[in-house]
Amino acid sequence: MSTPATPSVLFVCVHNAGRSQMAAAFLTRFGADRVQVRSAGSAPADTVNTAVVEAMAEVGIDISAESPKILTTEAVQSSDVVITMGCGDACPYFPGKRYLDWQLEDPAGQGVAAVRPIRDEIERRVRALLAELRIEATA
């Protein structure tokens, strides 16, 4: 599969309040305008997890204005890469899409100290994804 000029990545988790929000924020920061970034949840929460907002602020990324979004078929169809994070079979499958499943601990109900290692692992995986997509990280 050839990589399009501007690849599109969708991060999906159940509540779109933690893992997928962090991943989208890191990819937006490091990929700048060279990648389209989306995130969604199969059962979105009302707000982004406050411990996740705090943990991301510690690394200079403000996601306090973000809000969880519902997973749509259109979001999956318009993405080149779909990365799931614990949402099981809730994500629709379309041939020709690249699917990855990142097994990551769920930060729901945890404090910022427990979120930090999850955040750091997501950052590592996002940087590796950029390398796979042949996009040089900006920061």
C-alpha positions as CSV (number, residue, x, y, z in Angstrom):
1,M,0.0,0.0,0.0
2,S,1.5,3.3,-1.0
3,T,1.4,6.2,1.5
4,P,-0.7,9.1,0.3
5,A,0.7,12.6,0.2
6,T,-1.2,13.5,3.4
7,P,-2.0,10.4,5.3
8,S,-5.0,10.3,7.6
9,V,-5.0,8.6,11.0
10,L,-7.9,7.8,13.2
11,F,-7.4,6.9,16.9
12,V,-10.3,5.0,18.5
13,C,-11.0,4.1,22.1
14,V,-14.2,3.5,24.0
15,H,-14.7,6.9,25.7
16,N,-12.5,9.1,23.5
17,A,-11.5,10.7,26.8
18,G,-8.0,9.5,27.4
19,R,-5.8,7.3,25.2
20,S,-7.2,8.4,21.8
21,Q,-7.1,12.0,22.8
22,M,-3.4,11.8,23.9
23,A,-2.5,10.0,20.7
24,A,-4.3,12.5,18.5
25,A,-2.6,15.4,20.3
26,F,0.8,13.9,20.0
27,L,0.3,13.2,16.3
28,T,-1.0,16.7,15.7
29,R,2.0,18.2,17.4
30,F,4.7,16.0,15.8
31,G,3.1,15.6,12.4
32,A,2.1,19.2,12.0
33,D,0.2,19.7,8.7
34,R,1.7,16.6,7.1
35,V,-0.9,14.2,8.5
36,Q,-4.7,14.5,9.1
37,V,-5.6,13.4,12.6
38,R,-8.9,12.3,14.0
39,S,-10.0,10.6,17.2
40,A,-13.3,9.1,18.3
41,G,-15.0,6.8,20.7
42,S,-17.4,3.9,20.4
43,A,-19.2,5.2,23.6
44,P,-17.9,8.8,24.1
45,A,-17.7,10.3,27.6
46,D,-19.0,13.7,28.4
47,T,-15.6,15.2,28.9
48,V,-11.9,14.4,28.5
49,N,-10.3,12.8,31.6
50,T,-8.9,15.6,33.8
51,A,-5.9,13.5,34.7
52,V,-5.2,13.1,31.0
53,V,-5.5,16.9,30.5
54,E,-3.0,17.4,33.3
55,A,-0.6,14.8,32.1
56,M,-0.5,16.3,28.6
57,A,-0.1,19.8,30.0
58,E,3.0,18.6,31.7
59,V,4.6,18.0,28.3
60,G,3.4,21.3,26.9
61,I,0.3,20.1,25.0
62,D,-3.1,21.7,26.0
63,I,-6.1,19.4,25.3
64,S,-8.4,21.2,27.7
65,A,-10.6,22.4,24.9
66,E,-11.0,19.0,23.3
67,S,-14.3,17.0,23.6
68,P,-15.0,13.3,23.1
69,K,-16.5,12.5,19.7
70,I,-18.6,9.6,18.5
71,L,-17.1,7.0,16.1
72,T,-18.7,7.2,12.7
73,T,-18.5,5.0,9.7
74,E,-17.4,8.1,7.7
75,A,-14.4,8.7,10.0
76,V,-13.2,5.2,9.4
77,Q,-13.8,5.3,5.7
78,S,-11.9,8.6,5.3
79,S,-8.8,7.4,7.3
80,D,-5.8,5.5,5.9
81,V,-4.8,4.2,9.2
82,V,-7.2,3.2,12.1
83,I,-5.6,2.6,15.5
84,T,-7.8,1.0,18.1
85,M,-7.1,1.1,21.8
86,G,-9.3,-1.3,23.6
87,C,-12.6,-0.7,21.7
88,G,-12.9,-4.4,20.6
89,D,-15.2,-5.0,17.7
90,A,-16.9,-1.6,17.9
91,C,-14.8,-0.2,15.0
92,P,-16.2,-1.0,11.6
93,Y,-13.8,-2.8,9.2
94,F,-13.3,-1.7,5.6
95,P,-10.9,-3.5,3.2
96,G,-7.9,-1.4,2.2
97,K,-7.5,0.3,5.5
98,R,-4.5,-0.3,7.7
99,Y,-5.7,-1.4,11.2
100,L,-3.5,-1.4,14.3
101,D,-4.5,-2.3,17.8
102,W,-2.5,-0.6,20.5
103,Q,-2.9,-2.5,23.8
104,L,-2.6,0.2,26.4
105,E,-3.9,0.5,30.0
106,D,-7.1,2.6,30.3
107,P,-6.5,5.8,32.2
108,A,-10.1,6.1,33.2
109,G,-10.5,6.6,37.0
110,Q,-6.7,6.9,37.5
111,G,-4.7,9.8,38.8
112,V,-2.1,11.7,36.9
113,A,0.8,9.6,38.3
114,A,-0.8,6.5,36.7
115,V,-1.5,8.4,33.4
116,R,2.1,9.5,32.9
117,P,3.5,6.1,31.8
118,I,0.5,5.6,29.5
119,R,1.1,9.0,28.0
120,D,4.8,8.3,27.5
121,E,4.1,5.0,25.8
122,I,1.6,6.6,23.5
123,E,4.2,9.3,22.6
124,R,6.7,6.5,21.8
125,R,4.2,4.7,19.6
126,V,3.2,7.9,17.8
127,R,6.8,8.7,17.0
128,A,7.2,5.2,15.7
129,L,4.1,5.6,13.6
130,L,5.4,8.8,12.1
131,A,8.6,7.0,11.1
132,E,6.6,4.2,9.5
133,L,4.6,6.9,7.5
134,R,7.9,8.5,6.6
135,I,7.0,11.7,8.2
136,E,9.7,13.5,10.2
137,A,8.6,14.6,13.6
138,T,8.6,18.4,14.2
139,A,9.4,18.3,17.9
